Amino acid sequence: MENTETKPREPFFSRTEWTFIGFLALAFALTPLFYGLPLLSPLFAMGTRVRGHRAKMTWLWTVASLLVLMSIAPFVLKLAGLSNFVVE
């Protein structure tokens, strides 16, 4: 007779990973609202357990910074005289 012990299942994503995914989604959701708002996502993440994971925090700050740069790029290019994309 086999010993069929039931082992607790490991979740596919840990709680920290779900928190990280939530903050990443928050950064994308805040992008169309105002230019600097995606930076609030990693800032809020500093108050959670995600803060202890250096790679996850680096990803959050990098993605949020790129989203901010993408949203202000047309205005920067207009000021530099390289684009007429911004309608006045």
Secondary structure, 3 states (H helix, E strand, C coil): CCCCCCCCCCCCCCHHHHHHHHHHHHHHHHCCCCCCHHHHHHHHHCCCHHHHCHHHHHHHHHHHHHHHHHHHHHHHHHHCCCCCCCCC
